[in-house]
């Protein structure tokens, strides 16, 4: 990206059990706890509808499985929620505009400014473009409205650019970088060469990898950091520079479809036979442009922020998958990572509204900062806890080996499910570091922080 996710006692008893199951699934799918499924009620908010706004890469400049997939997820989530009682009896509606991805960020920022000025929207979900997202925390907070991360789930609005009404429901580049460092340690790497493209996504992931690798690998060395420009086509000199110090492995931070050109050149050198790499964010948008087994180098691993192979097996993920595939499965038989990110964002919003009975972001903030707020995201089988310091859900990133599997529908490049190495936020961001990285003016209590970390760890 640019800028810079139940016999017989009596027949009646059996019916009651079945009914209870339906209520539980409904509650999970809409974000709240199964034990708190509510009867239909009159909407407590004026107008009877809760409105959300977001801008996305609708034109699919960087792939149909990114921005458009997020919109598809929002569509099915809205329709299911509204047909099952809404949110506190209110209908849910959203507006989405194209953010003009790939040009400049002024259109995206202007779209959010105009939406905020219209006073039509109760909360906002972030865009596809990282550079736009970087500017939204201060903007939306100044308007007194909450902002929930969506596809561009950068960490800066939750660390150094933290604002009290920012909430994070996705996976950040920070987590991807640190999870990759955990994998590198597992691989036994001591010396690593990096290639991080000279745009914010690559730089952020590279920085997170470097910092954490040095923390967790005694004597760990970063031999070089190569920084090719965006859309570079010839990687030969960067490959030579990375190999010069005889590294144990390579970490590159390419995004989505931009991985494949490097793969081809790396494979052509023959060095893939003996050198393992973590190649960047390998997602459906990557695999859509991987045309044959020959495109995939040997010993190639990628990180992923929401692989369907894992999230599609959690209780919430299974249900959300069914919703998505029932409508879109013919054309999109695999659920996109970015669909999961939007699902998680909407699940969070639903639970915040339901638990606080409010659309006031300050009420949401107070709840989150107790350390006890949870919602059903696709990331865990149990509830997902939200860090009271930075308002970031305990999401997870996974590293796995890339393989060619003709049995996978439509996109045959995929992950080897026996190779996953997964890290969640509570694993890689201890409380002390969280407090250093995020200046939360509310001075969150130690009791809240302790509660969050102990319970997030218990979920796993």
MOWOKA-V907398 format. One record per residue. N is the residue number from 0. SS is DSSP state (@ for helix, = for strand, . for the rest). BURIAL is 1 if it has 24 or more other ideal C-beta (glycine too) atoms within 12 Angstrom, else 0. D_FIRST is the distance of its C-alpha to the first C-alpha in whole Angstrom. Layout:
BEGIN
n=N ss=SS burial=BURIAL d_first=D_FIRST
n=N ss=SS burial=BURIAL d_first=D_FIRST
END
This chain:
BEGIN
n=0 ss=. burial=1 d_first=0
n=1 ss=. burial=1 d_first=4
n=2 ss=. burial=1 d_first=7
n=3 ss=. burial=1 d_first=8
n=4 ss=. burial=1 d_first=18
n=5 ss=. burial=0 d_first=43
n=6 ss=. burial=0 d_first=54
n=7 ss=. burial=0 d_first=57
n=8 ss=. burial=0 d_first=58
n=9 ss=. burial=0 d_first=58
n=10 ss=@ burial=0 d_first=57
n=11 ss=@ burial=0 d_first=55
n=12 ss=@ burial=0 d_first=54
n=13 ss=@ burial=0 d_first=52
n=14 ss=@ burial=0 d_first=51
n=15 ss=@ burial=0 d_first=50
n=16 ss=@ burial=0 d_first=48
n=17 ss=@ burial=0 d_first=46
n=18 ss=@ burial=0 d_first=45
n=19 ss=@ burial=0 d_first=44
n=20 ss=@ burial=0 d_first=41
n=21 ss=@ burial=0 d_first=40
n=22 ss=@ burial=1 d_first=40
n=23 ss=@ burial=1 d_first=38
n=24 ss=@ burial=1 d_first=35
n=25 ss=@ burial=1 d_first=35
n=26 ss=@ burial=1 d_first=34
n=27 ss=@ burial=1 d_first=32
n=28 ss=@ burial=1 d_first=30
n=29 ss=. burial=1 d_first=30
n=30 ss=. burial=1 d_first=29
n=31 ss=. burial=1 d_first=32
n=32 ss=. burial=1 d_first=34
n=33 ss=@ burial=1 d_first=37
n=34 ss=@ burial=0 d_first=40
n=35 ss=@ burial=1 d_first=39
n=36 ss=. burial=1 d_first=39
n=37 ss=. burial=1 d_first=41
n=38 ss=. burial=0 d_first=43
n=39 ss=. burial=0 d_first=42
n=40 ss=. burial=0 d_first=42
n=41 ss=. burial=0 d_first=42
n=42 ss=. burial=0 d_first=39
n=43 ss=. burial=0 d_first=40
n=44 ss=. burial=0 d_first=37
n=45 ss=. burial=0 d_first=38
n=46 ss=. burial=0 d_first=38
n=47 ss=. burial=0 d_first=37
n=48 ss== burial=1 d_first=33
n=49 ss== burial=1 d_first=30
n=50 ss== burial=1 d_first=28
n=51 ss== burial=1 d_first=24
n=52 ss== burial=1 d_first=21
n=53 ss== burial=1 d_first=17
n=54 ss== burial=1 d_first=15
n=55 ss== burial=1 d_first=13
n=56 ss=. burial=1 d_first=11
n=57 ss=. burial=1 d_first=15
n=58 ss=. burial=0 d_first=15
n=59 ss=. burial=1 d_first=13
n=60 ss=. burial=1 d_first=11
n=61 ss=. burial=1 d_first=9
n=62 ss=. burial=1 d_first=12
n=63 ss=. burial=1 d_first=14
n=64 ss=. burial=1 d_first=14
n=65 ss=. burial=1 d_first=11
n=66 ss=@ burial=1 d_first=12
n=67 ss=@ burial=1 d_first=15
n=68 ss=@ burial=1 d_first=16
n=69 ss=@ burial=1 d_first=16
n=70 ss=@ burial=1 d_first=18
n=71 ss=@ burial=1 d_first=20
n=72 ss=@ burial=1 d_first=21
n=73 ss=@ burial=1 d_first=21
n=74 ss=@ burial=1 d_first=24
n=75 ss=@ burial=1 d_first=26
n=76 ss=@ burial=1 d_first=26
n=77 ss=@ burial=1 d_first=27
n=78 ss=@ burial=1 d_first=30
n=79 ss=@ burial=1 d_first=31
n=80 ss=@ burial=1 d_first=31
n=81 ss=@ burial=1 d_first=33
n=82 ss=@ burial=0 d_first=35
n=83 ss=. burial=1 d_first=36
n=84 ss=. burial=1 d_first=37
n=85 ss=. burial=1 d_first=34
n=86 ss== burial=1 d_first=33
n=87 ss=. burial=1 d_first=36
n=88 ss=. burial=1 d_first=38
n=89 ss== burial=1 d_first=35
n=90 ss== burial=1 d_first=33
n=91 ss== burial=1 d_first=30
n=92 ss== burial=1 d_first=28
n=93 ss== burial=1 d_first=24
n=94 ss== burial=1 d_first=23
n=95 ss== burial=1 d_first=20
n=96 ss== burial=1 d_first=18
n=97 ss== burial=1 d_first=16
n=98 ss=. burial=1 d_first=13
n=99 ss=. burial=1 d_first=13
n=100 ss=. burial=1 d_first=10
n=101 ss=. burial=1 d_first=9
n=102 ss=. burial=0 d_first=12
n=103 ss=. burial=0 d_first=12
n=104 ss=. burial=1 d_first=12
n=105 ss=@ burial=0 d_first=16
n=106 ss=@ burial=1 d_first=16
n=107 ss=@ burial=1 d_first=14
n=108 ss=@ burial=1 d_first=16
n=109 ss=@ burial=0 d_first=19
n=110 ss=@ burial=1 d_first=19
n=111 ss=@ burial=1 d_first=19
n=112 ss=@ burial=1 d_first=22
n=113 ss=@ burial=0 d_first=24
n=114 ss=@ burial=1 d_first=24
n=115 ss=@ burial=1 d_first=25
n=116 ss=@ burial=0 d_first=27
n=117 ss=@ burial=0 d_first=29
n=118 ss=. burial=0 d_first=30
n=119 ss=. burial=0 d_first=29
n=120 ss=. burial=1 d_first=27
n=121 ss=. burial=1 d_first=27
n=122 ss== burial=1 d_first=24
n=123 ss== burial=1 d_first=20
n=124 ss== burial=1 d_first=17
n=125 ss=. burial=1 d_first=14
n=126 ss=. burial=1 d_first=11
n=127 ss=. burial=1 d_first=8
n=128 ss=. burial=1 d_first=7
n=129 ss=@ burial=1 d_first=6
n=130 ss=@ burial=1 d_first=8
n=131 ss=@ burial=1 d_first=11
n=132 ss=@ burial=1 d_first=11
n=133 ss=@ burial=1 d_first=12
n=134 ss=@ burial=1 d_first=15
n=135 ss=@ burial=1 d_first=16
n=136 ss=@ burial=1 d_first=18
n=137 ss=@ burial=0 d_first=21
n=138 ss=@ burial=1 d_first=21
n=139 ss=@ burial=1 d_first=22
n=140 ss=@ burial=1 d_first=24
n=141 ss=@ burial=0 d_first=26
n=142 ss=. burial=1 d_first=27
n=143 ss=. burial=0 d_first=28
n=144 ss=. burial=1 d_first=26
n=145 ss== burial=1 d_first=24
n=146 ss== burial=1 d_first=20
n=147 ss== burial=1 d_first=19
n=148 ss=. burial=1 d_first=15
n=149 ss=. burial=1 d_first=14
n=150 ss=. burial=1 d_first=10
n=151 ss=. burial=1 d_first=8
n=152 ss=. burial=1 d_first=11
n=153 ss=. burial=1 d_first=10
n=154 ss=. burial=1 d_first=14
n=155 ss=@ burial=1 d_first=15
n=156 ss=@ burial=1 d_first=16
n=157 ss=@ burial=1 d_first=18
n=158 ss=. burial=1 d_first=19
n=159 ss=. burial=0 d_first=20
n=160 ss=. burial=0 d_first=19
n=161 ss=. burial=1 d_first=21
n=162 ss=. burial=1 d_first=23
n=163 ss=. burial=1 d_first=25
n=164 ss=. burial=1 d_first=24
n=165 ss== burial=1 d_first=21
n=166 ss== burial=1 d_first=21
n=167 ss== burial=1 d_first=18
n=168 ss=. burial=1 d_first=18
n=169 ss=. burial=1 d_first=15
n=170 ss=. burial=1 d_first=14
n=171 ss=. burial=1 d_first=12
n=172 ss=@ burial=1 d_first=11
n=173 ss=@ burial=1 d_first=14
n=174 ss=@ burial=1 d_first=16
n=175 ss=@ burial=1 d_first=14
n=176 ss=@ burial=1 d_first=15
n=177 ss=@ burial=1 d_first=18
n=178 ss=@ burial=1 d_first=19
n=179 ss=@ burial=1 d_first=18
n=180 ss=@ burial=1 d_first=21
n=181 ss=@ burial=1 d_first=23
n=182 ss=@ burial=1 d_first=23
n=183 ss=@ burial=1 d_first=23
n=184 ss=@ burial=1 d_first=27
n=185 ss=@ burial=0 d_first=28
n=186 ss=@ burial=1 d_first=27
n=187 ss=. burial=0 d_first=30
n=188 ss=. burial=1 d_first=27
n=189 ss=. burial=0 d_first=29
n=190 ss== burial=1 d_first=27
n=191 ss== burial=1 d_first=24
n=192 ss== burial=1 d_first=22
n=193 ss== burial=1 d_first=18
n=194 ss== burial=1 d_first=15
n=195 ss=. burial=1 d_first=12
n=196 ss=. burial=1 d_first=10
n=197 ss=. burial=1 d_first=11
n=198 ss=. burial=1 d_first=8
n=199 ss=@ burial=1 d_first=7
n=200 ss=@ burial=1 d_first=6
n=201 ss=@ burial=1 d_first=8
n=202 ss=@ burial=1 d_first=11
n=203 ss=@ burial=1 d_first=11
n=204 ss=@ burial=1 d_first=11
n=205 ss=@ burial=1 d_first=14
n=206 ss=@ burial=1 d_first=16
n=207 ss=@ burial=1 d_first=16
n=208 ss=@ burial=1 d_first=17
n=209 ss=@ burial=1 d_first=20
n=210 ss=@ burial=1 d_first=21
n=211 ss=@ burial=1 d_first=22
n=212 ss=@ burial=1 d_first=23
n=213 ss=@ burial=0 d_first=26
n=214 ss=@ burial=0 d_first=27
n=215 ss=@ burial=1 d_first=28
n=216 ss=. burial=1 d_first=29
n=217 ss=. burial=0 d_first=32
n=218 ss=. burial=0 d_first=32
n=219 ss=. burial=1 d_first=28
n=220 ss== burial=0 d_first=27
n=221 ss== burial=1 d_first=24
n=222 ss== burial=1 d_first=25
n=223 ss== burial=1 d_first=23
n=224 ss== burial=1 d_first=19
n=225 ss== burial=1 d_first=18
n=226 ss=. burial=1 d_first=15
n=227 ss=. burial=1 d_first=14
n=228 ss=. burial=0 d_first=13
n=229 ss=. burial=1 d_first=10
n=230 ss=. burial=0 d_first=11
n=231 ss=. burial=1 d_first=14
n=232 ss=. burial=0 d_first=17
n=233 ss=. burial=0 d_first=19
n=234 ss=. burial=1 d_first=19
n=235 ss=@ burial=0 d_first=23
n=236 ss=@ burial=0 d_first=23
n=237 ss=@ burial=1 d_first=20
n=238 ss=@ burial=1 d_first=22
n=239 ss=@ burial=0 d_first=25
n=240 ss=@ burial=0 d_first=24
n=241 ss=@ burial=1 d_first=23
n=242 ss=@ burial=1 d_first=26
n=243 ss=. burial=0 d_first=28
n=244 ss=. burial=0 d_first=29
n=245 ss=. burial=0 d_first=30
n=246 ss=. burial=1 d_first=27
n=247 ss=. burial=1 d_first=28
n=248 ss== burial=1 d_first=24
n=249 ss== burial=1 d_first=21
n=250 ss== burial=1 d_first=17
n=251 ss== burial=1 d_first=14
n=252 ss== burial=1 d_first=11
n=253 ss== burial=1 d_first=9
n=254 ss== burial=1 d_first=6
n=255 ss=@ burial=1 d_first=9
n=256 ss=@ burial=1 d_first=10
n=257 ss=@ burial=1 d_first=10
n=258 ss=@ burial=1 d_first=12
n=259 ss=@ burial=1 d_first=15
n=260 ss=@ burial=1 d_first=16
n=261 ss=@ burial=1 d_first=16
n=262 ss=@ burial=1 d_first=18
n=263 ss=@ burial=1 d_first=21
n=264 ss=@ burial=1 d_first=21
n=265 ss=@ burial=1 d_first=22
n=266 ss=@ burial=1 d_first=24
n=267 ss=@ burial=0 d_first=26
n=268 ss=@ burial=1 d_first=27
n=269 ss=. burial=0 d_first=29
n=270 ss=@ burial=1 d_first=27
n=271 ss=@ burial=1 d_first=26
n=272 ss=@ burial=0 d_first=29
n=273 ss=. burial=0 d_first=30
n=274 ss=. burial=1 d_first=26
n=275 ss== burial=1 d_first=24
n=276 ss== burial=1 d_first=20
n=277 ss== burial=1 d_first=18
n=278 ss== burial=1 d_first=15
n=279 ss== burial=1 d_first=12
n=280 ss== burial=1 d_first=10
n=281 ss=. burial=1 d_first=13
n=282 ss=. burial=1 d_first=13
n=283 ss=@ burial=1 d_first=15
n=284 ss=@ burial=1 d_first=12
n=285 ss=@ burial=1 d_first=13
n=286 ss=@ burial=1 d_first=17
n=287 ss=. burial=1 d_first=17
n=288 ss=. burial=1 d_first=17
n=289 ss=. burial=1 d_first=19
n=290 ss=. burial=0 d_first=22
n=291 ss=. burial=0 d_first=25
n=292 ss=@ burial=0 d_first=26
n=293 ss=@ burial=0 d_first=26
n=294 ss=@ burial=1 d_first=22
n=295 ss=. burial=1 d_first=22
n=296 ss=. burial=1 d_first=23
n=297 ss=. burial=1 d_first=26
n=298 ss=. burial=1 d_first=25
n=299 ss== burial=1 d_first=21
n=300 ss== burial=1 d_first=20
n=301 ss== burial=1 d_first=16
n=302 ss== burial=1 d_first=15
n=303 ss== burial=1 d_first=14
n=304 ss=. burial=1 d_first=14
n=305 ss=. burial=1 d_first=17
n=306 ss=. burial=1 d_first=18
n=307 ss=@ burial=1 d_first=21
n=308 ss=@ burial=1 d_first=23
n=309 ss=@ burial=1 d_first=24
n=310 ss=@ burial=1 d_first=23
n=311 ss=. burial=1 d_first=25
n=312 ss=. burial=0 d_first=28
n=313 ss=. burial=1 d_first=28
n=314 ss=@ burial=1 d_first=30
n=315 ss=@ burial=1 d_first=28
n=316 ss=@ burial=1 d_first=26
n=317 ss=@ burial=0 d_first=28
n=318 ss=@ burial=1 d_first=29
n=319 ss=@ burial=1 d_first=26
n=320 ss=@ burial=1 d_first=26
n=321 ss=@ burial=0 d_first=29
n=322 ss=@ burial=1 d_first=28
n=323 ss=@ burial=1 d_first=25
n=324 ss=@ burial=1 d_first=27
n=325 ss=@ burial=0 d_first=30
n=326 ss=@ burial=0 d_first=28
n=327 ss=@ burial=1 d_first=25
n=328 ss=. burial=0 d_first=26
n=329 ss=. burial=0 d_first=28
n=330 ss=. burial=0 d_first=25
n=331 ss=. burial=1 d_first=22
n=332 ss=. burial=0 d_first=25
n=333 ss=. burial=1 d_first=22
n=334 ss=. burial=1 d_first=20
n=335 ss=. burial=1 d_first=16
n=336 ss=@ burial=1 d_first=15
n=337 ss=@ burial=1 d_first=13
n=338 ss=@ burial=1 d_first=17
n=339 ss=@ burial=1 d_first=18
n=340 ss=@ burial=1 d_first=16
n=341 ss=@ burial=1 d_first=17
n=342 ss=@ burial=1 d_first=20
n=343 ss=@ burial=1 d_first=20
n=344 ss=@ burial=1 d_first=20
n=345 ss=@ burial=1 d_first=22
n=346 ss=@ burial=1 d_first=25
n=347 ss=@ burial=1 d_first=24
n=348 ss=@ burial=1 d_first=25
n=349 ss=@ burial=1 d_first=28
n=350 ss=@ burial=1 d_first=29
n=351 ss=@ burial=1 d_first=29
n=352 ss=@ burial=1 d_first=31
n=353 ss=@ burial=1 d_first=33
n=354 ss=@ burial=1 d_first=34
n=355 ss=@ burial=1 d_first=35
n=356 ss=. burial=0 d_first=36
n=357 ss=. burial=1 d_first=34
n=358 ss=. burial=1 d_first=31
n=359 ss=. burial=0 d_first=31
n=360 ss=@ burial=1 d_first=28
n=361 ss=@ burial=0 d_first=31
n=362 ss=@ burial=0 d_first=33
n=363 ss=@ burial=1 d_first=29
n=364 ss=@ burial=1 d_first=29
n=365 ss=@ burial=1 d_first=32
n=366 ss=@ burial=1 d_first=32
n=367 ss=@ burial=1 d_first=29
n=368 ss=. burial=1 d_first=31
n=369 ss=. burial=1 d_first=34
n=370 ss=. burial=1 d_first=32
n=371 ss=. burial=1 d_first=33
n=372 ss=. burial=1 d_first=31
n=373 ss== burial=1 d_first=29
n=374 ss== burial=1 d_first=28
n=375 ss=. burial=1 d_first=28
n=376 ss=. burial=1 d_first=24
n=377 ss=. burial=1 d_first=23
n=378 ss=. burial=1 d_first=23
n=379 ss=. burial=1 d_first=26
n=380 ss=. burial=0 d_first=30
n=381 ss=. burial=0 d_first=31
n=382 ss=. burial=1 d_first=30
n=383 ss== burial=1 d_first=27
n=384 ss== burial=1 d_first=27
n=385 ss== burial=1 d_first=26
n=386 ss=. burial=1 d_first=26
n=387 ss=. burial=1 d_first=28
n=388 ss=. burial=1 d_first=27
n=389 ss=. burial=1 d_first=23
n=390 ss=. burial=1 d_first=23
n=391 ss== burial=1 d_first=21
n=392 ss== burial=1 d_first=22
n=393 ss=. burial=1 d_first=23
n=394 ss=. burial=1 d_first=20
n=395 ss== burial=1 d_first=20
n=396 ss== burial=1 d_first=17
n=397 ss== burial=1 d_first=19
n=398 ss== burial=1 d_first=19
n=399 ss== burial=1 d_first=21
n=400 ss== burial=1 d_first=22
n=401 ss== burial=1 d_first=21
n=402 ss== burial=1 d_first=24
n=403 ss== burial=1 d_first=25
n=404 ss=. burial=0 d_first=27
n=405 ss=. burial=0 d_first=29
n=406 ss=. burial=0 d_first=30
n=407 ss=. burial=0 d_first=27
n=408 ss=. burial=0 d_first=26
n=409 ss=. burial=0 d_first=25
n=410 ss=. burial=1 d_first=22
n=411 ss=. burial=1 d_first=24
n=412 ss== burial=1 d_first=21
n=413 ss== burial=1 d_first=21
n=414 ss== burial=1 d_first=22
n=415 ss=. burial=1 d_first=25
n=416 ss=. burial=0 d_first=26
n=417 ss=. burial=0 d_first=29
n=418 ss=. burial=1 d_first=26
n=419 ss=. burial=1 d_first=24
n=420 ss== burial=1 d_first=24
n=421 ss== burial=1 d_first=23
n=422 ss== burial=1 d_first=22
n=423 ss== burial=1 d_first=22
n=424 ss=@ burial=1 d_first=22
n=425 ss=@ burial=1 d_first=25
n=426 ss=@ burial=1 d_first=26
n=427 ss=@ burial=1 d_first=23
n=428 ss=. burial=1 d_first=24
n=429 ss=. burial=0 d_first=27
n=430 ss=@ burial=1 d_first=29
n=431 ss=@ burial=0 d_first=30
n=432 ss=@ burial=1 d_first=26
n=433 ss=@ burial=1 d_first=25
n=434 ss=@ burial=1 d_first=27
n=435 ss=@ burial=0 d_first=27
n=436 ss=@ burial=1 d_first=23
n=437 ss=. burial=1 d_first=23
n=438 ss=. burial=0 d_first=26
n=439 ss=. burial=1 d_first=27
n=440 ss=. burial=0 d_first=30
n=441 ss=. burial=0 d_first=32
n=442 ss=. burial=0 d_first=33
n=443 ss=. burial=1 d_first=33
n=444 ss=. burial=0 d_first=36
n=445 ss=@ burial=0 d_first=36
n=446 ss=@ burial=0 d_first=38
n=447 ss=@ burial=1 d_first=34
n=448 ss=@ burial=1 d_first=32
n=449 ss=@ burial=0 d_first=35
n=450 ss=@ burial=1 d_first=35
n=451 ss=@ burial=1 d_first=31
n=452 ss=@ burial=1 d_first=31
n=453 ss=@ burial=0 d_first=34
n=454 ss=@ burial=1 d_first=33
n=455 ss=@ burial=1 d_first=30
n=456 ss=@ burial=0 d_first=31
n=457 ss=@ burial=0 d_first=34
n=458 ss=@ burial=1 d_first=31
n=459 ss=. burial=0 d_first=30
END
